[in-house]
């Protein structure tokens, strides 16, 4: 078999961009999926080997996701890896103050988007020869414990854990492995405010440390590089000194 082919969603910045570049450096051919064409092209330009292919995609749109995977197969012949990384957050709100439109927007990207991409990747991996592939979901440590006032984000990330386990179970007959990486405080656009201070469960606002996105990328590359006979079901990588264990 020739080069392995990966699809990375949310690839225009942060963890997605760092992971795409790390996969390319490890010899993967990588399709960059995201909503912002210029951001995708900027990431692709950082790889001197020409291994990164930008494909503007809206993961909440069924037709757009199908076109992403059909196009990947047409261009590269197969899909060996999906990194379900696209996600969005929401403002801090008490649960009785969350507008339905905001809830639905978070669910659309974080959960429905991951499902649509998983469904298409599963379809391709099941049918291709050699059969199989790997799906890695970005769960966030909010898949394990919540931050205050984050009902929509936390609910979707807990749901990702269920999607991961169901995909792992249903993928067994087809050599489709599925695992989850739960990330805490990677230095991305979503965590810019953390060094200045974020709300804690006791009501205080305290600064939190962050870690480099490249450290997350290395973990994903490790998971992706295993043979399909082995799978990291769940991996947690986080800034060492962040208030996670015990949330304090």
C-alpha positions as CSV (number, residue, x, y, z in Angstrom):
1,X,0.0,0.0,0.0
2,X,1.2,3.5,-0.8
3,X,1.0,6.7,1.3
4,X,-1.5,6.7,4.1
5,X,-4.3,9.3,3.8
6,X,-5.7,11.3,6.6
7,X,-8.7,13.7,6.9
8,X,-8.4,16.4,9.6
9,X,-11.3,18.6,10.4
10,X,-11.0,22.0,12.1
11,X,-7.6,22.1,10.3
12,X,-7.4,25.8,9.8
13,X,-5.9,26.6,13.2
14,X,-4.9,25.3,16.6
15,X,-4.8,21.6,17.3
16,X,-6.1,20.7,13.8
17,X,-3.4,22.7,12.0
18,X,-0.6,21.4,14.3
19,X,-1.7,17.8,13.9
20,X,-2.0,18.1,10.1
21,X,1.6,19.4,9.9
22,X,2.8,16.7,12.2
23,X,1.1,14.0,10.2
24,X,2.6,15.4,7.0
25,X,6.0,15.3,8.6
26,X,5.4,11.7,9.5
27,X,4.7,10.8,5.9
28,X,0.9,11.1,5.7
29,X,-1.0,12.7,2.9
30,X,-3.5,15.0,4.7
31,X,-6.7,16.6,3.6
32,X,-7.4,19.8,5.5
33,X,-11.1,20.4,6.2
34,X,-12.5,23.6,7.7
35,X,-14.8,26.5,7.0
36,X,-12.2,29.2,6.2
37,X,-10.5,28.6,2.8
38,X,-7.7,31.2,3.4
39,X,-6.8,29.6,6.8
40,X,-6.6,26.2,5.2
41,X,-4.3,27.5,2.4
42,X,-2.1,29.2,5.0
43,X,-1.7,25.9,6.8
44,X,-1.0,24.0,3.6
45,X,1.7,26.6,2.6
46,X,3.6,25.7,5.8
47,X,4.3,22.2,4.5
48,X,7.2,22.1,2.0
49,X,6.4,18.6,0.9
50,X,3.1,19.4,-0.7
51,X,1.3,16.8,1.4
52,X,-1.5,19.0,2.6
53,X,-4.6,19.5,0.5
54,X,-7.1,22.2,1.6
55,X,-10.8,21.3,1.1
56,X,-13.2,23.9,2.5
57,X,-15.9,22.0,4.3
58,X,-18.9,22.7,6.6
59,X,-19.1,19.7,9.0
60,X,-22.6,20.6,9.9
61,X,-23.8,20.2,6.3
62,X,-24.4,16.6,5.1
63,X,-23.7,17.3,1.5
64,X,-20.5,19.1,2.3
65,X,-19.2,16.2,4.4
66,X,-20.1,13.7,1.7
67,X,-18.3,15.7,-0.9
68,X,-15.2,15.9,1.4
69,X,-14.9,12.1,1.6
70,X,-15.9,11.4,-2.0
71,X,-13.3,13.9,-3.1
72,X,-10.6,12.4,-0.9
73,X,-11.2,9.0,-2.3
74,X,-11.2,10.4,-5.9
75,X,-7.9,12.2,-5.3
76,X,-6.1,9.7,-3.1
77,X,-7.9,6.3,-3.4
78,X,-8.7,5.8,0.2
79,X,-9.0,7.2,3.8
80,X,-6.8,5.7,6.5
81,X,-7.5,8.2,9.2
82,X,-10.1,10.7,10.3
83,X,-9.2,13.1,13.1
84,X,-12.6,14.5,14.2
85,X,-11.3,17.8,15.6
86,X,-13.7,20.5,14.5
87,X,-15.4,22.1,17.4
88,X,-16.8,25.3,18.9
89,X,-17.4,26.8,22.3
90,X,-20.1,29.1,23.7
91,X,-20.2,31.9,26.2
92,X,-20.3,31.0,29.9
93,X,-23.9,30.9,31.0
94,X,-26.0,29.4,33.7
95,X,-28.0,26.6,32.2
96,X,-31.3,28.5,32.5
97,X,-29.8,31.3,30.4
98,X,-28.7,29.2,27.4
99,X,-30.6,30.2,24.3
100,X,-31.9,27.3,22.2
101,X,-30.2,28.7,19.1
102,X,-26.8,28.7,20.9
103,X,-27.4,25.1,22.2
104,X,-28.3,23.9,18.7
105,X,-25.2,25.7,17.2
106,X,-22.8,23.9,19.6
107,X,-24.5,20.5,19.1
108,X,-24.4,21.0,15.3
109,X,-20.6,21.4,15.2
110,X,-19.4,19.4,18.1
111,X,-21.7,16.4,17.9
112,X,-23.6,16.3,14.6
113,X,-20.5,17.3,12.7
114,X,-18.5,14.5,14.3
115,X,-21.2,12.1,13.5
116,X,-21.5,13.1,9.9
117,X,-17.7,12.8,9.4
118,X,-17.6,9.5,11.2
119,X,-20.5,8.1,9.1
120,X,-18.7,9.0,5.9
121,X,-15.3,7.7,7.0
122,X,-16.9,4.5,8.2
123,X,-18.6,4.0,4.8
124,X,-15.3,4.5,3.0
125,X,-13.1,2.5,5.3
126,X,-15.5,-0.5,5.3
127,X,-15.6,-0.7,1.5
128,X,-11.9,0.0,0.6
129,X,-9.2,-2.5,0.1
130,X,-7.2,-3.1,2.2
131,X,-10.2,-2.7,4.5
132,X,-10.3,-0.6,7.6
133,X,-8.9,2.6,9.1
134,X,-8.8,4.7,12.2
135,X,-11.0,7.4,13.6
136,X,-9.7,9.7,16.4
137,X,-12.2,12.0,18.2
138,X,-11.1,15.1,20.0
139,X,-13.1,14.8,23.2
140,X,-11.6,17.5,25.5
141,X,-11.3,16.9,29.2
142,X,-14.8,18.3,29.3
143,X,-15.8,14.8,28.1
144,X,-14.8,13.8,31.6
145,X,-15.6,16.7,33.9
146,X,-17.3,20.1,33.2
147,X,-16.2,23.6,33.7
148,X,-18.7,25.9,35.3
149,X,-21.4,27.3,33.1
150,X,-20.7,25.1,30.1
151,X,-23.7,22.9,29.7
152,X,-23.8,22.8,25.9
153,X,-20.1,22.3,25.4
154,X,-19.9,19.7,28.1
155,X,-22.9,17.8,27.0
156,X,-21.6,17.5,23.4
157,X,-18.2,16.3,24.6
158,X,-19.7,13.7,26.9
159,X,-21.7,12.6,23.9
160,X,-18.5,12.3,21.8
161,X,-17.4,9.6,24.3
162,X,-20.5,7.6,23.5
163,X,-19.9,8.1,19.8
164,X,-16.3,6.9,20.2
165,X,-17.3,3.7,22.0
166,X,-20.1,2.9,19.6
167,X,-17.9,3.5,16.6
168,X,-15.1,1.3,18.1
169,X,-17.6,-1.5,18.8
170,X,-19.3,-1.3,15.4
171,X,-16.0,-1.0,13.6
172,X,-14.6,-4.3,14.9
173,X,-15.8,-6.5,12.0
174,X,-14.3,-4.1,9.4
175,X,-10.9,-3.3,11.0
176,X,-12.0,0.2,11.9
177,X,-10.4,1.3,15.1
178,X,-11.7,4.3,17.0
179,X,-10.2,6.2,19.9
180,X,-10.5,9.5,21.7
181,X,-8.0,12.1,22.8
182,X,-9.1,14.4,25.7
183,X,-7.1,17.6,25.6
184,X,-6.7,20.1,28.5
185,X,-5.6,23.7,27.9
186,X,-3.8,23.5,24.6
187,X,-2.6,27.0,23.5
188,X,-5.3,27.8,20.9
189,X,-7.6,30.7,20.0
190,X,-10.2,29.1,22.3
191,X,-7.9,29.2,25.4
192,X,-6.3,32.7,25.0
193,X,-8.1,34.0,28.1
194,X,-6.8,31.3,30.4
195,X,-3.5,33.0,31.4
196,X,-5.5,36.1,32.3
197,X,-7.9,34.1,34.5
198,X,-11.0,31.8,34.0
199,X,-13.9,31.0,36.2
200,X,-13.3,28.2,38.7
201,X,-16.0,26.0,40.5
202,X,-15.6,27.9,43.7
203,X,-16.6,31.2,41.9
204,X,-13.0,32.6,41.9
205,X,-11.3,33.6,38.7
206,X,-7.7,32.3,38.4
207,X,-5.1,32.1,35.6
208,X,-4.4,28.6,34.2
209,X,-1.3,27.3,32.4
210,X,-1.5,26.1,28.8
211,X,0.6,23.7,26.8
212,X,1.8,23.8,23.2
213,X,-0.5,22.5,20.5
214,X,2.5,20.6,19.1
215,X,2.4,18.4,22.2
216,X,-1.1,17.4,21.4
217,X,-0.2,16.8,17.7
218,X,2.6,14.3,18.8
219,X,0.0,12.4,20.8
220,X,-2.4,12.1,17.8
221,X,0.4,11.0,15.5
222,X,1.3,8.3,18.0
223,X,-2.3,7.1,18.1
224,X,-2.6,7.3,14.3
225,X,0.6,5.3,13.8
226,X,-0.4,2.2,15.6
227,X,-1.3,-0.9,13.5
228,X,-5.0,-1.5,13.3
229,X,-4.6,-4.5,15.6
230,X,-3.9,-2.0,18.4
231,X,-5.9,1.0,19.6
232,X,-5.6,3.7,22.2
233,X,-9.2,3.8,23.4
234,X,-8.7,7.0,25.4
235,X,-5.7,9.3,26.0
236,X,-5.7,12.4,28.1
237,X,-3.0,15.1,27.5
238,X,-3.1,18.3,29.5
239,X,-1.0,21.2,30.8
240,X,0.7,19.6,33.8
241,X,-0.2,22.3,36.4
242,X,-3.8,23.1,35.3
243,X,-6.5,22.6,37.9
244,X,-8.0,19.4,36.5
245,X,-7.5,16.6,39.0
246,X,-10.2,17.5,41.5
247,X,-10.8,20.6,39.5
248,X,-8.8,22.6,41.9
